[in-house]
Each structure stands twice: as structure tokens, then as C-alpha cells.
């Protein structure tokens, strides 16, 4: 089961990375393209969902580390 948690966490972080990779600006961007290039790639609902999933991953990992320290 822990491996599934790490895999799911990795997948969620990869989704954030892919969404934010669209946010990078290139040197040759013109001012007219700057507004489009800087538009935030995620919607509020997507951000909220991702943050909740990442928080659950954090809680799972923290609990596993605390349980590991008991032994």
C-alpha cells in the first residue's frame, strides 16, 4: 500500500509540473503574446483539488514516518 501512496503522490506532483511548464516564458515572446503566455494554466477548482490530494499524501507520509520511528 505505501508504494501506491508514493506513486499517487508522484503522479500528482508531475501533473503540477506539467501544468506549470506551460507558464515558462521564452526570450522571443513579444509584448502582445506576453499576456497569453503569462495566463495561469490552472483553474481554481483544479488547484484546490491538487492541493487537497497533496495534503493527504503529506499526511500519509508523515504517519508512516511516525509509525516507523516507533520501532
C-alpha positions as CSV (number, residue, x, y, z in Angstrom):
1,X,0.0,0.0,0.0
2,X,2.7,2.6,0.8
3,X,4.1,2.2,-2.8
4,X,0.7,3.2,-4.1
5,X,0.8,6.3,-2.0
6,X,4.2,7.3,-3.3
7,X,3.1,6.6,-6.9
8,X,0.0,8.7,-6.5
9,X,1.9,11.5,-4.9
10,X,4.5,11.4,-7.7
11,X,1.7,11.5,-10.3
12,X,0.0,14.5,-8.7
13,X,3.3,16.4,-8.5
14,X,4.0,15.5,-12.1
15,X,0.6,17.0,-13.0
16,X,1.5,20.2,-11.3
17,X,4.9,20.3,-13.0
18,X,3.3,19.7,-16.5
19,X,0.7,22.4,-15.9
20,X,3.3,24.9,-14.8
21,X,5.7,24.1,-17.6
22,X,3.3,25.9,-19.9
23,X,3.9,29.0,-17.8
24,X,7.5,29.4,-18.8
25,X,8.3,32.4,-20.9
26,X,10.6,32.3,-23.9
27,X,13.0,35.1,-24.7
28,X,11.5,35.9,-28.1
29,X,8.0,36.5,-26.7
30,X,6.5,39.7,-28.0
31,X,4.6,42.0,-25.7
32,X,1.4,41.1,-27.5
33,X,2.0,37.4,-26.7
34,X,3.1,38.2,-23.1
35,X,-0.4,38.3,-21.7
36,X,-1.3,35.0,-23.2
37,X,2.0,33.4,-22.1
38,X,1.5,34.6,-18.5
39,X,-2.0,33.3,-18.1
40,X,-2.2,30.9,-15.2
41,X,-2.6,27.4,-16.5
42,X,-4.8,26.0,-13.8
43,X,-8.4,26.8,-12.7
44,X,-9.2,27.4,-9.0
45,X,-11.0,24.0,-8.8
46,X,-8.0,22.2,-10.2
47,X,-5.7,23.9,-7.8
48,X,-7.9,23.2,-4.8
49,X,-8.2,19.5,-5.8
50,X,-4.5,19.1,-6.3
51,X,-3.7,20.8,-3.0
52,X,-6.1,18.6,-1.1
53,X,-4.6,15.5,-2.7
54,X,-1.0,16.6,-1.9
55,X,-2.0,17.4,1.7
56,X,-3.4,13.9,2.0
57,X,-0.2,12.5,0.6
58,X,1.8,14.6,3.1
59,X,-0.4,13.2,6.0
60,X,0.1,9.6,4.8
61,X,3.8,10.0,4.5
62,X,4.1,11.8,7.9
63,X,2.0,9.0,9.6
64,X,4.2,6.3,8.0
65,X,7.4,8.0,9.2
66,X,6.0,8.4,12.7
67,X,5.0,4.7,12.8
68,X,8.4,3.8,11.5
69,X,10.0,5.7,14.4
70,X,8.0,3.7,16.9
71,X,10.0,0.6,16.1
